[in-house]
């Protein structure tokens, strides 16, 4: 499997709406970070669906190294 591109070394704060689905970019190549724009086509990557259970601010992973796809787990803190 290919390695994801680091889009940024910090999370993206996004206000999500209850009941909406969000498609997080797992490859890091999207021009619409943190969301998928189809740039993964031809690779092993696929977008990860985040279903908002309530309206609030969530922090989507920007480094693409999270163990909690699609939300930030602090993995960027361990990057050089």
N, C-alpha and C positions, 0 to 999 in steps of 0.2 A: 504494500500500500504506500502511496505517496505521502509526503510530509506536508502538513498544512503551512501556508504562508502566514507569518505573524502580521496581522493587519495593524495592530497597535499594542503597546505593552501596558494597557490599562483597559478597564471595562467601559462599555457604552451604557450610560444611564438612559433608559427609555421609559416613558410613561405609557403603560399598556392599559387596554380597556377590557373589562370583564367580558368573557365570552368570545373574544377575538383570538384568532390563531396567528402566530408570527413564525416566519421561516428563517431561522438563524443560519448564516453562512458558516459552514464547517471547513471550507477549503482556504478561506482567507483572501480569495481573489476577487470577490464581489466589489463593485464600485459603489454599492449602496450599503456599506457596512452599518450595522452588524447583520444586515439581512441579505438573503440570497438574491442574486440577479441572473442566475444561470451560468455564471462563469466556470462552474465545476464541470460542465459538460465535457465528456471524453475522459473523465478521471474516475477514481473510486469514491469520490466524495458525493454526499447527498445533503440537502438541507435538513436541519433538525427542527421539528415542529414544537413550538412552545405554545401551550394553550393557557391563556390568562384566566385564572379562576376568580380574580378580583381586580379592580382598577387600582393600580399603584405604580410606583417606580421600581423597575427591576434593573439589574446590572448584567447585561449580556457580555460574555467573554469576548475580548478583543484579540488576545494572543493565540487563540484556538488550541490551547494546551489544557484546557479545563478537564477535569475528570467528571464534571457535573454538566455535561453538554445540555443546555446551551448557556447556562448561567456561570458567571465568574466564581471561581473557587479560590482565587488568590495565586494561581499557578504562575502568573506573570511576575510575582515577587521573587521567584527562584531563577529568573532568566538573567543571563549575563548582559 
